Amino acid sequence: MKSSFTSAHQPLAGSSIHAALKRLLPARLGGAWRLAALVLLLGTLSRPALALQGNDNCHDPSSIVKDGNKYWIFTTGTDIYAMYSYDLVKWESGPQSVFNGFRPAWIANRVPGFTGEYWAPECVYRNGKYYLYYSCSTFGSNVSAIGVATNVTLDPANPNYQWIDQGEVVASGSNGACNAIDPAIITDAAGGVWMTYGSFFKGLGLIKLDATTGKRSGTSFYWLAGNVAADGVTRNSSGSEAPYIVRNGSYYYLFLNKGACCKGSNSTYYIQVGRSTSVTGPYLDKNGVDLNQNGGTTLIATSGKYVGPGHVGLFIENGANYLSHHYYDNTQNGRARLSVGNMGYDGAGWPFITRDWLAAGQYTLTNLSSGKRWDDWGCTGALYESVAQGTAANLTCQKWNLTPDGNGEYRITTAMSSGLAAEVVGGSPNNGARLQLNTYTGAASQRFKIERASNGTYVLASVNGNRVVEVPACSATAGVQLALYDYLANACQQWTIAPGAAGRALAVQDSKGAAFSVLPNPAVQGRFVVKLAEELATGPVTMTLADVQGRVVYRGSSAGQAEVLVVADVPAGLYLLRVTGAQRSYSAKVVIQ
């Protein structure tokens, strides 16, 4: 029998501090550790989040699911914690939990002592509605159950918002073969719906679901991984949990966790994978070892501040694989946080997980609002030169080398011969701190975490403080120096990053050996002299002057002259002078006063 309920739309701000803190902590914690974690979390609430923006507190995240223009993740927590995003970069707490004080009556009989801390939910969309699977248990016990609730919308502001609990899907007792927690759903190639679940007690299992009701269909059961072999005989004590199956091509890939969760910075979780040509297995690792015989190829483990990564989910949109998981941040007392990274497949069809969205290489970075590019302003590559926005002109000083430093962080160096790196002036983390070039030392102010937004653009956050690079005031003017600001998810904080084709070299004004120079610069009333080096002075040349919108406002030519007078009737401002000879073109910026 279904039990229905409608949650009141009360904001979390109306909850007590203690209740809010409980919601943000892992539900699998024992009492003493949990109390200690509360104290630690109190010390971190005032600190800025790093990498992703907003409230990214998260443990056992569901895979990302989309409803309208919002992305949702459900996590372990009281009454099931919900968080949402409009762009996959900035995350906020939902206005209410899923159950919001309601508790399905059937749980009390199946899981005595259950306190309302639901674990590891998973949400999928099918048949015009959302199916939310959740697990009920108590720490250290395999007396557990998985239930499912449905809703036609995920938005509490929608008048049709109403979670309807559909009851039990599967349960386990004290002697149960497979602990009924950590549900995940997979649709096979024939359209069949399956649920994998389980934990370290005896491994991971798979059952068939009814595609309409979302509940168990029949009694078939398949062991997939863990410490139980295909014959059901225990082989070792190394447990697995948090299963998740992805179908790609002719293979099914089973992701799982090993190690210990829920211990903050002391957690030892790590993610492994195996694959099979059948959803029911057997799943083998890269060495051909069955995951039911302690096989498993490790994909990602503790690295830097990212301790104990676990509980993966995959969301695919516009050709991008958004791989979500939680980790414990050892720079914030082991707080459980969300990571949204990248997943791909190698030449042999095996998946890889990375927090890097871009391979090492040379790129242009174009602002979504102004259409202008990162520009080594002055085009000399000199120490302390400003990093500004400039009109796209295929200039070398508008190309940047992106080099991964690990965990999604990059050094960004100019393609000019100096190879200096972009940095935040003075190492400041503050709003309004500006960008310039300096020698790379590896300082946090010279590293930028690059996140991929849902529209395909990228957000660049300073590792020192997490404010993001933007064009101040969303200016459209060339020459405006880039700076850090709080992330508001607007277009002037989002960048299109594209491979940089080989660009034309820029002449360095007034330097020995330059192809040409401009005197004076700044020029008065549009009158200046272009002095040509031998390469250009011995043959015909054409010269164009373009404004910041790229419009040509002056055009001239010469042949066999070392100096050419230019008189351009143009307003004061910044212009790009391009001089083209028989072999190649050169460019330089000209200021008209």
N, C-alpha and C positions, 0 to 999 in steps of 0.2 A: 504494500500500500504506500502510495506516495505521500510525503509530508510537504506541504508548501509553506512558504513564508515570504514576507516582503520586509526588507531591512529599512529602517528609518534612515534618512539621508543626513546623518550627523557627521560633521567634520571631526577629524582626529584631534584637532586642537582642543576640542571640548573634553577629551579624555584626560585622566590623571597622568602625571609624569611617569609614575610607576607602570601604569598599563601601557603607555606608549613605548617605554623602554623594553618591557617584556615582549612586545610585538616585534621588536627589531632584533631580538636575540635568537640564536638557534634553539629549537624546541627540544633537542635531544640531550640537553645539558642536565647534569645532576644538580641538586639543590645548592651545595656549597660552591661548586664552580660557577653556577649561575649567578649567585649573589656576588661573587668576585667580579664576574663579567659585567654586572650592572654598574659596579663602581668604576670599572675601566671605561665603560661606554659613557658614563657621565663626564669623564674627562676628555672625551673626544667630540662631544656634540658641538662644541664651539669652534672646532677646527674645520678649515675648508676641505671639502671633498677633493680628491685628486683624480685626474684622468677624466672619467665620465663626470658630468655636471649634475647638480641637484642632489636629491636624497637617494643615494645608491646603496643604502643598507639592504642586505640581501643574504639569505641562506636557502639552499636547495631551490634555486629558481626554476619555475616552469620554463618551457620554451616560449619564445616571444610569440604573441598572437595579436592580430590586428583587427580592430573594429572601427570602421569609418576612417578618420584621420588620426586615430590614437593607437599606440602600441602598448600592450599590457604584459606584465609579468606577475605571476602569483608565487608567493614564497611561503616557507615555513613561518608560522606565527599564530598568535591567538586569533581564532575565527578566520584564518587565512588572510595574510597580508597581501594587499594589491598595490602595485606601483605602475605608473604609466608615463609615456613619453610621446611627444609629437614628432621627434626627429631621430630617435635612437641614441641621442647624445645626452640630453638633459632629462633626468628622471625625477618624478615627484610621487609622493605618497598619494594613493587614492583617497577619496573623501570618506571612505568607510571600508571596513573589512568585508569579506564575502558573507560570512554567517552573521556578523554583527550582533552577537549575543544569543542567536538561535542555535540549538543543538539538536540534530536529528535523534529521535528517541531510540532508534535501533542500536546506536553505538554503545549505550550503557550496558546492554546485555553481552555484546561481543567483546568490549574492552573495558572491564571494570577499572575504575581509577583514572580513566581518561579525563584530562582537565581542560580540554578545549584548545590545546596547542597542536594544530594540525601540521603534519609534516609533508614536505615535498610534493606539492600539488602539480598537476599537469592539465593544461587546457587545450582543447582542439575544437575546430569548427567543422560541423558536419550536419547535413539535413536541415540547414537553415537555422541552426542554433549552436550554442557553445556547450560543450561537455567538459565539466571541471571534475577531475579525479583527485581525490585526496586520501591521505592515510592517517589512521588513528592508532596510536600506540603509547607506550610509556618507555622511558629510557631503560635499556638493558633487558627488555622483554620481547619475546616473539609472539605474545598474545596481541594480535594486531588485526586491522581490517582496512580495506580500501572501499570507499564509497564514491558515488558520482552524483553531481547536481547539474542541472541544465538551466540555461537562460537564453533569451533571444537577443540580448545585448549585454555588453560589458560596461556600459556607461550608466552610472547611478542616476544621472540627470535625465535619462530617457524615461518617459512615462511607462514604457513596457518592461522596465527593469524589474526582474523578480527571479531570484534563484529558487528552483524547485528541486528539492532533494529526491533522488530516485532510489536511494537505499544502497544496500551492500552489493559490491561486485565480487569480492573474494575475501576470505578471512583465514587466519591461522591461529592455532592454539599453542599451548606450551610445548607440545611435541610436534608441532607443524613442520613439514619438510621445507617449506619456503616461507619466510617471514613476509607477511602481506603489507609491505611499505614500498615507497618509491615507484609509483606507477608511471608508465610511459606508453604511448600509443603509436602503433605503426600500421599503415595500410599496405598490404602486399600488392604485387603486380596484378593480381586478379581482382582486386577490390576488397579482399577480405580484411577485416579489422581485428587486430591482436593487441594484447596488453602484456608487456614484460614488467616484472617487478621483482623485489626481493632484496636481501641484505646478507651480511657476512655470516649469519647463523648457519646457513647451509647452501647459500648460493642464489642464483637468479633463475627465475622460471618464466614461462610464456603460456598464456591461455588465449583461447579464441573468444571474441566478443560478438554480440549481436549488433549489426551495423546500425540498427534503428534505435534500440533501447540503450545501447552503450554498456550493457551488462553482460555477464558471462553467458556464453553459448556452449552447452555441452559440458563434458567433464575432462576433456583432453588436457594434458599438461606436458610440457617439454622442459627439461633442464637445459639451460643455455651456458651457464658459466658459474664459477665459484669453486667451492671445495667439494663438489659432488660430481663424480664421473657419470658418463651416460648410463651406466648400469645402476646408478643410485647409491653406490658405495662411497663412503667418505674417504678421500685420499689425503687431505692435509688440512691445516687450520688457517690457511690464508684465505680470507674472505673477500667477497666482492659485493658491491651494492651500486645503487643509482644507475640502473641500466637504461640505455636509450638506443633505439635502432633507427638507422637511416638507410633508405634504399637509394642506390645510385647505379645506373646502368644495370648490369646483370647480377650485382652483388647487394647483399644486405650487410651493413656494418653495425656491429654491436659495440657501443661505447660503454665503459663501466669504470667504477672507481675501486681502487684498493687503498689500503692504509687506513689511518684513523682520522675521522672528522671531528669537528666540534671541540677542538682544543686550542682555538685561537692560533697564535703564532707557533704553537707546538704541534699543530696538526700535521699529519704525514700523508694526507690524501694525494693521489696521483691518478691520472686518466690513462686507460689502456683501450685497445681496440682489437677486434678480430672480425673476420668476415666469412660469409657463407653464401652459397648460391640459392639457399632455401631459407625462408624466414624462421623455420623451426630448427635450423642448424644442421650439422655441427658447425660451430664458429672456430676458425683456425687463425692463429697469428701469422706474422710474416715468415716464421720458421716452420710453419705447418703444425704447430702444437695446438691441440684442442684446448679451448678456454675452460673446458670441464676437467682438464688435467693440468691446471695451473699455468696454462698458456696466457698470452697477452702481450701485445706490442705497446710499449709506453709511448704516448703522444706528448704529454706535457706534465710537468711536475713543478715543485717549488722552484721559483726563480726570482731572485731579488726580493722585492716586497710582496710578491705574489706567492703566498704560502698556501699549500694544500688545495690546489684548484680542484673543483669537483662539480658534479651534477650538470652535465652538458645538456644543451638544447639547441636545435638548429632552426633558424628562420631564413627563408630564401625570398628575396625580393629584388627585382630589376637586375638579375644576374649576380647578385652578391650573396655570399653565405655568411650570415651573422650568427656566430657561434657564441652562445651565452653560457656562463658558468659563474659559480661563486669562488671567492678566495678569501683568505684571511690576511689583512694588511698588517705586516709587521712594523710599519711606520706609524700605525694608529692603534697600538695595543691589541693587535689581532682582531680588529673589527671585521665582521663578515661583510663583504662588498660584492657588487656585481661587476663582471667584466664582459664586454661584448667585443669579441675578436673576429678573426677571419679563419675560415677553413677552406682548404683546397685538396686536390688529389694529385699525387705524383704520377710519373710516367707508367708505373706499374698498377695504378688504380688504388693506391693506399692513401688514406686521408692524412693530412697534416693540420695541426692547429698552430696558429701564430697570432700574436697581438699586433704584428706589422701589417698594415694595409697596403704598403707600397714597397716594391723591391728597390734596392740601391740603384741609383741612376740619376740622370740629369732631367730636370722638370721645369716647367713654367707653372707659376701659381697665380691664378687670375681671380680677382674678387668677384663674387656673384652679384654684388650691388653695382659697383662702379665699372666693371669690365676691365679694370686696369690690373697690371701685374706687379708682383714683387719686383723691385728695381733697386739695384745698387746705385743709389742716387749720386750722380757725378761720373759714373761709369769708369772709375779709375781703379776700383778694388782696394782703395786706400784704407788704412787703419782708421777706425772710428767714423767711416763714411755712413751716412744714414741709409737705413732700409726703408724705402718709401714705395708709393705706388706710381707707376708710370704707364703711359700709353703703350699698348702692345706694338712692338716694332721689330721683333725678331733680333733683338740685341743680345750680345753675350752677357751684358750686365743684368739682363732679365731672365737669365737661366741660373738654376740653383741645383747643386748636387745634394741629394738626400741620401744620407747614410744611416742605416739602422744602428742604434746603440743598444738594442735589446728591449723586449717587452713593450714594443710600440713607440719607443722614444727615438728621436732622430736628431742628428746634427745637420744643420742646413748651411752649406757653404756656397759662396759665390763662384760662378764658373769663370770669373776673371782669374788671371794668372796668380794673384795673391792667395787665392783659396781661403780667404778669411771667412769666419763663421758669423752667422746672425746671432746676436745676443741681446738681452734686455739691458739697457744702460744701467750701470751701477749695480747690476744683480737685483734690481728692485722687483718685488712681487706686486706692487701697488697699481691701482687703476691709473691709467695715463702714462705708465712707464713705457718709454719708446725703444725702438729697435735700431741697432747699429751693427757695424762689422768690427770684429776683434779676433785676435788669435785664439784658436780653440784650445781650451784647457779641460773640457769635460764638465765644467761647472753646470749646476742645475739651470742657471739662467741662459745657458747655451744649448739646452736640450728641449725639444718640443714633442709632446705626446700628440700623435695624429690619430683622430677618430674619424670614422666614415659615417656621415649622416645619411638619413633615408633617401634624400634626393640625389645622392651620388656625389655631393660635395664633401669637403673635409674641414674639420675644425682643428686648429693648432693651439694647444694649451701649453703654456710655459710649465716645465716641470717644477720650477720654483714658484709655487703658490697657486698654480692651476688657472689663472686668468688667461683669456684667449686673445689671439692676435686679431685685431680688427682695423679697419680704416676709420680713424676718429671722426665722429659725427656723420658717418656714412658719406663723407665728402666724395665728390666726383672729380676733384681737382688733382691733376698730376703733381707730384712732388710732396704730397702730404705724407709725413713720416708715420709708419705703422706703429701701433702701440697696443698695450694690454688693457683689457676691460673685462668686467664680469660678463659671463655668457648670457645673452638674451635671446639666442637662437634667431638672430636677424641676419639678413643677407650680407651685411658688411662684415660679418664674422665668419662667413663661409667661403671656401676657396675651391675652385676647380683646379685640380692638379693633373697636368698632362705631360707626357714625355716631351722633352725639349729637343727639337730638331737642331742640327748643326747650325749655329748662328753666325752672322757676319761679325768680325772683330770690330771693336770701336777704337777709333783713334783717340789717344790721350792728349787733350788740348795742351799746347805749349810745351810738350815734352820732346826730347830729342828723338828723331826717327819716326815721328808721327806722320801719318799719311796726309793730314791737313790740320790746320789750326785756324781758329776764328779770333780776330782781334778788332775791336775790343769785345769782350764778353763778360758782363752784360754789354749789349750794344744799345746805342742811343738812337731813338726814332727809326729803328729798322735799318740802320746804316752800319755795315761792318765789312771787313776784308777777309776773304778766305785765302790763306796761304797754302799752296799745294806743294807737296813733296815731289821728288823727281818722277815717281811712278805715275802721278796724275798730271804733272805739269807738261809732260812731253806729248800728250795726246788729247783727244776730245774728251770732255767731261760734261755731265749734266748735274744740275743741283736743284734740289727741291726743299722747300721749307714747309713743314706740316705743323698744324696746331695740335693741342692736346686731344682733340676729337679725331685726329688722324686726317683732317682735311688739308689738302695741299693749297697753300696761300701764296706761294711764290715758286716760279720755275725759271731757270736760266741755264746757260751753257757757255762753254769757252773751249779754246783749242790752243795748245802751245803757250799757255800763260802760267806764270808761277804765282801771280796774285790776281784775284778776281774781286772787284768791288760789287757788293750786293746792296741794293737799295730796295727794301721791302716795305710797302705801305701797309703795315699791320699794327693792330693794337698791342699795347704792352702785355707781356705774358711769357710763357714758356713754349719753345718750339723745338722741333727736331729737324736738323739739317742733314740731308743725305747727299753725299757726293759719290757719283758713279763713274768709274773709268772704264777702260776697255776690258779689264780683267775682273774687277770686283767692286763692291760698294763699301763705303764707310759712313758712319753716322756719328753725330755729336749733338748735345743739347745746347741751345742758344737761348739766352734770356734777353728779351727786348724790354727796354725801359721807356 
